[in-house]
Amino acid sequence: MRAVVDNRNLAALTGAQAGRISAFSWALGCALAGSLEQTSEVIQRWLQEAGSKPTVGVWGTSIGSSAAEAAFANGIASHAL
C-alpha cells in the first residue's frame, strides 16, 4: 500500500486511487490500535457472550462473530481512539 501512496506514478499505472488506499490504511490502523481500548474490550466481551455463529473475524482479535456484529465491533474499534 505504501508504494502506491508514495509513488503517484505507480498508482496511475495500476489504476489505483492513492487517496482511497491511504484512507483505508489509516482506518485499518486506527481499528487495530482501537481494538486494545477499554471500549472495544467491552464490545468484545459482549460478542463472546452473545455466542453467535463465527463467520467473520473481528479485527485485531481472535474473536469470530456474525457479519453484522463484527462490523459493529470493528466500527467501535475504529472510533475508539
Secondary structure per residue as TSV (DSSP state, phi and psi in degrees):
chain	resnum	aa	ss	phi	psi
A	1	M	-	360.0	-40.6
A	2	R	H	-62.6	-37.5
A	3	A	H	-60.9	-37.1
A	4	V	H	-72.4	-40.1
A	5	V	H	-71.1	-42.0
A	6	D	H	-76.0	-29.0
A	7	N	-	-114.4	93.6
A	8	R	H	-64.0	-28.2
A	9	N	H	-66.2	-40.3
A	10	L	H	-63.1	-41.1
A	11	A	H	-61.7	-41.9
A	12	A	H	-64.9	-37.8
A	13	L	H	-67.8	-37.2
A	14	T	H	-89.2	-10.8
A	15	G	T	82.1	5.2
A	16	A	-	-75.6	147.6
A	17	Q	-	-101.1	106.2
A	18	A	H	-58.4	-36.6
A	19	G	H	-61.7	-41.1
A	20	R	H	-68.7	-39.9
A	21	I	H	-65.1	-41.2
A	22	S	H	-63.5	-44.0
A	23	A	H	-63.4	-41.9
A	24	F	H	-63.6	-41.4
A	25	S	H	-61.5	-43.4
A	26	W	H	-64.8	-43.0
A	27	A	H	-63.0	-44.3
A	28	L	H	-65.9	-41.7
A	29	G	H	-62.4	-42.3
A	30	C	H	-65.0	-39.3
A	31	A	H	-65.7	-41.7
A	32	L	H	-65.2	-42.4
A	33	A	H	-68.4	-40.4
A	34	G	H	-69.2	-20.3
A	35	S	T	-66.0	-14.2
A	36	L	T	-94.2	-5.5
A	37	E	S	-76.9	158.3
A	38	Q	H	-60.4	-39.6
A	39	T	H	-59.4	-43.9
A	40	S	H	-67.4	-36.8
A	41	E	H	-64.7	-33.8
A	42	V	H	-63.8	-46.0
A	43	I	H	-65.0	-38.5
A	44	Q	H	-64.5	-40.1
A	45	R	H	-63.7	-40.7
A	46	W	H	-61.7	-42.0
A	47	L	H	-61.9	-41.6
A	48	Q	H	-66.1	-37.0
A	49	E	H	-74.6	-29.5
A	50	A	H	-65.2	-34.2
A	51	G	T	66.2	32.0
A	52	S	-	-73.4	163.7
A	53	K	-	-65.7	121.8
A	54	P	-	-75.9	101.0
A	55	T	-	-111.7	-20.2
A	56	V	E	-136.1	143.6
A	57	G	E	-86.8	151.6
A	58	V	-	-94.8	126.4
A	59	W	T	-55.1	134.2
A	60	G	T	79.6	6.9
A	61	T	S	-136.6	175.7
A	62	S	S	-103.2	15.2
A	63	I	-	-83.7	135.0
A	64	G	E	-111.3	149.0
A	65	S	E	-156.9	-177.7
A	66	S	-	-70.1	162.9
A	67	A	H	-60.8	-43.5
A	68	A	H	-65.7	-43.8
A	69	E	H	-69.5	-37.5
A	70	A	H	-66.1	-40.4
A	71	A	H	-62.7	-39.5
A	72	F	H	-61.9	-49.1
A	73	A	H	-64.3	-40.7
A	74	N	H	-65.9	-37.3
A	75	G	H	-65.7	-41.3
A	76	I	H	-61.2	-46.1
A	77	A	H	-63.2	-38.0
A	78	S	H	-64.0	-29.2
A	79	H	T	-104.8	6.5
A	80	A	-	-75.2	-23.2
A	81	L	-	-79.0	360.0
